[in-house]
Amino acid sequence: MLNKIFRKPYRRLLTNLTKLTLKKHQPTIIAIMGDGQTSIGREIVYHLIKTRFPARRNLESPEAEFSVPLTVLGYPSYPEHSWEWVRLLLKSYFLVKKNPPHKHFLILELNFIDPDLLSHWLKVLDPETALIVGRVPVDYSEFGIKKVVKINQTHPDDVLKPFELAVQQIGRFYNIEPNVIEQALSSFSLPSSKIRFFPGINNSVIIDATHYYFPIKLDSALELVQDDTEIGRKIVFTKNKKDINALKQHSDWLKNPKNFTPQNNDAIVLRGNKTVTMQEFEHLFASHMPLI
């Protein structure tokens, strides 16, 4: 990863290269922003746009500072070593000079909490369209966005409905035929989250029951260790109100203990948004290599 000392100068270099790439290819940019389920917005907009236009979207670490320029440059993943960051600059500069212009759409999830960071990339990207999911930490009216579609809230029993209505507006803005929009929406589905096991500190086991899109059923996670006689304490970390109510029927599980330190053979279930939760409880992991 980049050293903090070099992060700002590297951002300037990466910003200049991104501007050069955007100037050459002139992609149509759709920004997905907000503190809501932006990943759903990104996927459903991409699913529609790609039916009529060449399109790409960012998948790798959308909350990371450089995920957006890496997508613009077409770099496949987030570099892990310093030499990869240098190689990225050299390779991208060579390609932007060599490759012919390529008109396409970029659907970019701008999942930044820092308003300065979000403003910086909005100025660089100059998106034509924005899908706002929830609240954003900046005044997006300052950036000259031609089409803004907002989702203020979702319904727990039909999470996709507001996104379907939003993407219909975006489809009409880009003159996509109604039957094509309807067909795209009918064929859209989100991948199911998978439960994974990780080694925890002090010989504990962490059960990753977090999600990107839809929560995994709580019972599906609890029953994995419910009757295991070798398990010590059983702990659940969750902020979901439904989970907390359901856990009243499971008195043998500890709920959100404070100042928690794992012990030998503890089973720890993590719930909530995958990105946020995995960062919050990173200190509990002995390794990020799944056991299963």
C-alpha positions as CSV (number, residue, x, y, z in Angstrom):
1,M,0.0,0.0,0.0
2,L,1.0,3.6,-0.5
3,N,3.0,5.3,2.3
4,K,1.1,8.3,3.8
5,I,4.0,10.5,2.8
6,F,3.5,9.7,-0.9
7,R,-0.3,9.5,-0.9
8,K,-0.9,13.2,-1.8
9,P,1.7,13.6,-4.5
10,Y,0.5,10.2,-6.0
11,R,-3.1,11.5,-5.9
12,R,-2.0,14.5,-8.0
13,L,-0.2,12.3,-10.5
14,L,-3.2,9.9,-10.6
15,T,-5.6,12.8,-11.0
16,N,-3.7,14.2,-13.9
17,L,-3.6,10.8,-15.6
18,T,-7.3,10.4,-15.0
19,K,-8.1,13.7,-16.6
20,L,-5.9,12.8,-19.6
21,T,-7.8,9.5,-20.0
22,L,-11.2,11.2,-19.6
23,K,-10.3,13.9,-22.2
24,K,-9.3,11.3,-24.7
25,H,-12.1,8.8,-24.4
26,Q,-14.9,11.2,-23.2
27,P,-17.0,8.6,-21.4
28,T,-20.5,9.2,-20.3
29,I,-20.3,9.1,-16.5
30,I,-23.1,8.1,-14.1
31,A,-22.2,8.6,-10.4
32,I,-23.9,6.6,-7.7
33,M,-23.6,8.4,-4.3
34,G,-25.0,8.4,-0.8
35,D,-25.0,6.7,2.5
36,G,-27.6,4.2,1.4
37,Q,-27.2,0.9,-0.6
38,T,-25.2,2.4,-3.4
39,S,-23.9,-1.0,-4.5
40,I,-27.4,-2.0,-5.5
41,G,-27.8,1.3,-7.4
42,R,-24.5,0.7,-9.2
43,E,-25.4,-2.9,-10.2
44,I,-28.9,-2.1,-11.5
45,V,-27.8,0.9,-13.5
46,Y,-24.9,-1.0,-15.0
47,H,-27.3,-3.9,-15.8
48,L,-29.5,-1.6,-17.8
49,I,-26.9,0.6,-19.5
50,K,-24.8,-2.4,-20.8
51,T,-27.9,-3.6,-22.8
52,R,-27.4,-0.7,-25.2
53,F,-23.9,0.8,-24.7
54,P,-20.4,-0.4,-23.9
55,A,-20.1,0.1,-20.1
56,R,-17.9,-0.5,-17.1
57,R,-18.4,-0.1,-13.4
58,N,-16.2,-0.1,-10.3
59,L,-16.2,-3.2,-8.2
60,E,-12.9,-3.3,-6.3
61,S,-13.1,-1.5,-2.9
62,P,-15.5,1.3,-3.9
63,E,-15.0,3.0,-0.5
64,A,-11.2,3.2,-1.2
65,E,-9.7,6.5,-2.2
66,F,-8.3,5.4,-5.6
67,S,-11.0,3.0,-6.7
68,V,-12.6,5.5,-9.0
69,P,-9.5,6.5,-11.0
70,L,-8.4,2.9,-11.2
71,T,-11.7,2.1,-12.9
72,V,-11.4,5.1,-15.3
73,L,-7.9,3.8,-16.2
74,G,-9.2,0.3,-16.6
75,Y,-6.9,-1.2,-14.0
76,P,-8.3,-4.6,-12.8
77,S,-7.7,-4.5,-9.1
78,Y,-6.4,-2.4,-6.2
79,P,-2.6,-2.6,-6.0
80,E,-1.1,-4.1,-2.8
81,H,2.6,-3.2,-3.2
82,S,4.5,0.1,-3.9
83,W,6.0,-1.2,-7.1
84,E,2.5,-2.0,-8.4
85,W,1.5,1.7,-8.0
86,V,4.5,2.8,-10.0
87,R,3.8,0.2,-12.7
88,L,0.2,1.4,-12.8
89,L,1.2,5.0,-13.6
90,L,3.7,3.9,-16.3
91,K,1.4,1.4,-18.0
92,S,-1.7,3.6,-17.9
93,Y,0.2,6.6,-19.4
94,F,1.5,4.3,-22.2
95,L,-1.9,3.0,-22.9
96,V,-3.7,6.3,-23.0
97,K,-1.2,7.5,-25.6
98,K,-1.3,4.3,-27.6
99,N,-5.0,3.2,-27.6
100,P,-7.5,4.9,-29.9
101,P,-10.5,6.8,-28.4
102,H,-13.2,4.5,-27.1
103,K,-16.7,6.0,-26.3
104,H,-18.3,4.2,-23.4
105,F,-20.3,4.6,-20.1
106,L,-18.7,4.5,-16.7
107,I,-21.0,3.7,-13.8
108,L,-19.0,4.8,-10.7
109,E,-20.0,4.2,-7.1
110,L,-18.5,7.2,-5.2
111,N,-18.8,5.7,-1.7
112,F,-16.8,8.4,0.1
113,I,-17.6,9.7,3.5
114,D,-15.0,12.5,3.3
115,P,-16.6,15.5,1.6
116,D,-13.3,16.8,0.3
117,L,-12.5,13.5,-1.3
118,L,-15.9,13.3,-2.9
119,S,-15.8,16.8,-4.1
120,H,-12.3,16.2,-5.6
121,W,-13.4,13.3,-7.7
122,L,-16.7,14.9,-8.7
123,K,-14.8,17.8,-10.1
124,V,-12.5,15.5,-12.0
125,L,-15.2,13.2,-13.3
126,D,-17.8,15.8,-14.2
127,P,-20.7,13.2,-14.3
128,E,-23.6,13.7,-16.6
129,T,-26.0,11.8,-14.4
130,A,-26.2,11.0,-10.6
131,L,-28.2,8.5,-8.6
132,I,-28.4,9.7,-5.0
133,V,-29.2,6.9,-2.5
134,G,-29.8,8.5,0.9
135,R,-27.7,11.5,1.9
136,V,-24.4,12.9,0.5
137,P,-21.9,15.0,2.4
138,V,-21.7,17.7,-0.3
139,D,-23.9,20.0,-2.2
140,Y,-24.0,18.1,-5.5
141,S,-25.9,21.0,-7.2
142,E,-22.5,22.7,-7.5
143,F,-21.2,20.2,-10.0
144,G,-23.5,20.9,-13.0
145,I,-25.0,17.4,-13.1
146,K,-27.6,17.3,-15.9
147,K,-29.8,14.5,-14.5
148,V,-30.2,13.7,-10.8
149,V,-32.4,10.9,-9.5
150,K,-32.9,10.5,-5.8
151,I,-33.8,7.5,-3.6
152,N,-34.6,8.8,-0.1
153,Q,-35.6,5.5,1.5
154,T,-36.2,1.8,0.8
155,H,-38.9,-0.6,2.0
156,P,-37.7,-3.7,3.9
157,D,-40.2,-5.9,2.1
158,D,-39.3,-4.7,-1.4
159,V,-35.8,-3.3,-1.4
160,L,-35.4,-3.2,-5.2
161,K,-38.6,-1.3,-6.0
162,P,-37.2,2.3,-5.5
163,F,-34.1,1.3,-7.5
164,E,-36.3,0.0,-10.4
165,L,-38.2,3.3,-10.5
166,A,-34.9,5.2,-10.4
167,V,-33.3,3.3,-13.2
168,Q,-36.4,3.7,-15.4
169,Q,-35.8,7.5,-15.2
170,I,-32.2,7.1,-16.1
171,G,-33.1,4.8,-19.0
172,R,-35.5,7.3,-20.4
173,F,-32.9,10.0,-20.1
174,Y,-30.6,8.0,-22.4
175,N,-33.5,7.2,-24.8
176,I,-33.5,3.5,-24.0
177,E,-36.8,1.9,-25.2
178,P,-39.4,1.1,-22.6
179,N,-39.5,-2.6,-23.5
180,V,-35.7,-2.8,-23.2
181,I,-35.9,-1.2,-19.7
182,E,-38.7,-3.6,-18.7
183,Q,-36.7,-6.6,-19.9
184,A,-33.5,-5.5,-18.2
185,L,-35.4,-5.0,-14.9
186,S,-37.1,-8.4,-15.1
187,S,-33.8,-10.1,-15.6
188,F,-31.9,-8.3,-12.8
189,S,-31.0,-10.1,-9.7
190,L,-28.4,-9.6,-7.0
191,P,-26.0,-12.4,-5.9
192,S,-26.7,-14.0,-2.6
193,S,-24.2,-13.4,0.3
194,K,-22.2,-16.3,1.5
195,I,-21.4,-17.3,5.0
196,R,-17.6,-17.7,5.6
197,F,-15.5,-18.9,8.5
198,F,-12.3,-17.1,9.5
199,P,-9.7,-17.8,12.2
200,G,-10.0,-15.4,15.1
201,I,-7.4,-14.4,17.7
202,N,-7.0,-16.5,20.8
203,N,-8.0,-19.6,18.8
204,S,-11.6,-18.3,18.2
205,V,-13.7,-18.7,15.1
206,I,-15.3,-15.8,13.2
207,I,-18.5,-16.5,11.2
208,D,-18.8,-13.8,8.5
209,A,-22.6,-13.4,8.0
210,T,-22.3,-9.9,6.7
211,H,-23.7,-8.8,3.4
212,Y,-23.3,-6.4,0.4
213,Y,-26.9,-6.4,-0.7
214,F,-29.4,-8.4,1.4
215,P,-28.9,-9.7,4.9
216,I,-28.4,-13.4,5.4
217,K,-31.0,-15.0,7.6
218,L,-29.8,-14.9,11.2
219,D,-30.8,-18.5,11.9
220,S,-28.7,-19.7,9.0
221,A,-25.6,-18.4,10.8
222,L,-26.6,-19.4,14.3
223,E,-27.5,-23.0,13.5
224,L,-23.9,-23.6,12.1
225,V,-22.6,-23.8,15.7
226,Q,-25.8,-24.2,17.7
227,D,-25.3,-27.9,18.6
228,D,-21.5,-28.0,18.5
229,T,-20.3,-29.2,21.9
230,E,-16.7,-28.1,21.2
231,I,-17.7,-24.4,20.9
232,G,-17.1,-22.2,23.9
233,R,-19.0,-18.9,24.2
234,K,-21.3,-17.9,21.3
235,I,-21.3,-14.1,20.4
236,V,-23.2,-12.1,17.9
237,F,-22.4,-8.5,16.8
238,T,-25.4,-6.9,15.1
239,K,-27.1,-3.6,14.8
240,N,-30.1,-5.0,13.0
241,K,-33.3,-4.5,14.9
242,K,-34.8,-7.8,13.6
243,D,-31.7,-9.6,14.7
244,I,-31.9,-8.2,18.2
245,N,-35.5,-9.1,18.6
246,A,-34.9,-12.6,17.3
247,L,-31.9,-13.1,19.6
248,K,-34.3,-12.8,22.6
249,Q,-35.2,-16.5,21.8
250,H,-31.5,-17.4,22.0
251,S,-30.4,-16.8,25.6
252,D,-27.2,-18.8,25.1
253,W,-25.8,-16.1,22.7
254,L,-24.0,-13.0,23.9
255,K,-25.3,-9.9,22.1
256,N,-22.9,-7.0,21.3
257,P,-20.7,-7.4,24.4
258,K,-18.5,-4.3,25.1
259,N,-14.8,-4.4,25.5
260,F,-14.9,-7.9,24.1
261,T,-11.8,-10.1,23.9
262,P,-12.1,-13.6,22.3
263,Q,-11.3,-16.7,24.3
264,N,-10.4,-20.2,23.2
265,N,-13.1,-21.8,21.0
266,D,-15.4,-18.8,21.0
267,A,-17.7,-18.6,18.0
268,I,-18.3,-15.0,16.9
269,V,-21.0,-14.1,14.3
270,L,-20.6,-10.8,12.5
271,R,-23.7,-9.1,10.9
272,G,-24.3,-6.0,8.9
273,N,-22.8,-4.2,5.9
274,K,-19.8,-6.2,4.8
275,T,-17.4,-3.3,4.2
276,V,-18.3,-1.4,7.4
277,T,-18.5,-4.4,9.7
278,M,-15.3,-6.1,8.5
279,Q,-13.4,-2.9,9.1
280,E,-14.9,-2.4,12.5
281,F,-14.0,-5.8,13.8
282,E,-10.7,-6.3,11.9
283,H,-8.9,-6.5,15.3
284,L,-10.7,-9.9,16.0
285,F,-9.2,-11.6,12.9
286,A,-6.1,-13.8,13.2
287,S,-6.1,-14.1,9.4
288,H,-8.2,-12.9,6.4
289,M,-7.8,-16.3,4.7
290,P,-11.1,-18.1,5.0
291,L,-11.2,-21.5,6.7
292,I,-14.1,-22.5,4.5
